[in-house]
């Protein structure tokens, strides 16, 4: 009788453990909203955005997504306006300092740039820090040219 009870208890534990595993779901990949039709990325992060020009303002909004395994601990984005001679004449910056993005997570941002009227293109400069098992504080810098052009940095779902 004791052996039978022991067998039933063990069988119940095995069945409940299997049932618990069956309830686990795979992590859901969050995909940025369809309203962001432009993107640029690296092995660690992808930046999705939309650009709206008003009279003297440029609204640059979007999301940064972690596309790799390490946690992204810091993101800084700068929108800079260049004139016809490639001199930067306007700029606005935002830093997402308090963010920690795990794999597939996103963080929204909005940059408001006061345009001077002499900008021939708008460039995006961005940098970030990924948590590394090896330590270090590397924050690589990247640049995307002419980010508000309707023909550049487009993607299809």
C-alpha positions in Angstrom: 0.0 0.0 0.0 2.8 2.4 0.8 4.5 1.7 -2.5 1.2 2.3 -4.3 0.8 5.6 -2.6 4.4 6.6 -3.3 3.9 5.7 -7.0 0.7 7.9 -7.2 2.4 10.8 -5.5 5.4 10.6 -7.9 3.1 10.2 -10.9 1.1 13.2 -9.8 4.2 15.4 -9.5 5.4 14.3 -12.9 2.0 15.1 -14.5 1.8 18.5 -12.8 5.3 19.4 -13.8 4.5 18.5 -17.4 1.2 20.4 -17.3 3.1 23.5 -15.9 5.5 23.4 -18.8 2.7 23.1 -21.2 1.4 26.5 -20.0 4.6 28.3 -20.6 4.5 30.5 -23.7 7.3 31.6 -25.9 8.4 35.2 -25.5 6.3 37.5 -27.8 8.4 39.6 -30.2 7.1 43.1 -30.0 7.1 44.7 -33.5 7.0 48.4 -33.8 3.8 50.0 -35.0 3.2 50.2 -38.7 3.2 54.0 -38.6 7.0 54.0 -38.4 8.0 53.3 -42.0 11.8 54.0 -41.7 14.5 52.2 -39.8 18.2 51.8 -39.3 20.0 49.3 -37.1 23.1 47.5 -35.8 23.6 44.0 -34.5 22.3 45.2 -31.1 19.5 47.8 -31.7 17.1 48.9 -34.4 15.7 52.4 -34.5 12.3 52.8 -36.2 10.9 56.3 -36.8 8.6 58.8 -38.5 9.5 62.3 -39.4 6.9 65.2 -39.6 7.9 68.7 -40.8 5.9 71.7 -39.7 6.7 75.4 -40.3 9.8 75.8 -38.0 9.7 72.4 -36.2 10.6 68.9 -37.1 9.1 66.1 -35.0 11.2 63.0 -35.1 9.5 60.2 -33.2 9.8 56.4 -33.0 11.1 53.5 -30.9 14.4 51.9 -30.2 14.3 48.0 -30.1 16.8 45.7 -28.6 17.3 42.9 -31.2 20.0 40.9 -29.4 20.6 39.1 -26.2 22.3 41.7 -23.9 20.4 44.3 -22.0 20.6 47.8 -23.5 21.3 50.2 -20.6 21.6 53.6 -22.4 20.5 55.1 -25.6 21.2 58.6 -26.9 19.7 60.0 -30.2 20.6 63.3 -31.9 18.8 64.8 -34.9 21.1 67.3 -36.7 20.3 69.5 -39.7 23.0 70.0 -42.3 23.1 72.8 -44.8 24.0 72.5 -48.5 27.7 72.7 -47.6 27.4 69.8 -45.1 27.7 72.0 -42.0 25.4 71.2 -39.1 23.3 74.3 -38.3 20.7 72.8 -36.0 20.4 69.9 -33.6 18.3 68.4 -30.8 19.1 65.4 -28.6 17.4 63.0 -26.3 19.0 60.5 -23.9 17.1 57.5 -22.6 19.3 57.0 -19.5 16.9 55.2 -17.2 16.0 52.5 -19.7 17.0 48.9 -19.6 15.8 47.1 -22.7 15.8 43.3 -22.7 15.6 41.3 -26.0 12.8 42.5 -28.3 11.7 45.3 -25.9 11.1 48.8 -27.2 11.4 52.3 -25.8 9.7 55.3 -27.4 11.3 58.6 -28.1 10.4 62.0 -29.4 12.8 64.7 -30.6 11.6 68.2 -31.5 14.1 70.1 -33.7 13.7 73.8 -34.2 14.7 74.2 -37.9 16.5 77.3 -39.1 15.2 76.9 -42.7 18.6 76.3 -44.2 18.7 72.6 -43.6 19.1 70.5 -46.8 19.0 67.2 -44.9 18.5 65.8 -41.4 21.0 63.2 -40.0 20.6 60.9 -37.1 23.5 60.2 -34.7 22.9 57.5 -32.1 24.8 55.6 -29.5 24.0 53.0 -26.9 25.5 50.8 -24.2 24.8 47.1 -24.0 25.4 45.2 -20.8 28.3 42.8 -21.4 29.4 39.8 -19.5 32.9 41.0 -20.0 32.2 44.4 -18.4 33.3 47.6 -20.1 31.5 50.8 -20.9 31.7 50.9 -24.7 29.2 53.2 -26.3 29.6 53.0 -30.1 28.5 55.9 -32.3 26.5 55.5 -35.5 25.1 57.9 -38.1 22.3 57.6 -40.6 22.1 60.2 -43.3 19.0 62.1 -44.6 16.6 60.3 -42.2 13.6 62.5 -43.1 13.8 61.7 -46.8 10.7 59.8 -47.9 12.9 57.5 -50.1 15.6 56.5 -47.7 15.8 54.0 -44.9 12.4 52.5 -45.9 11.4 48.9 -45.0 8.5 46.6 -45.8 6.8 44.3 -43.3 
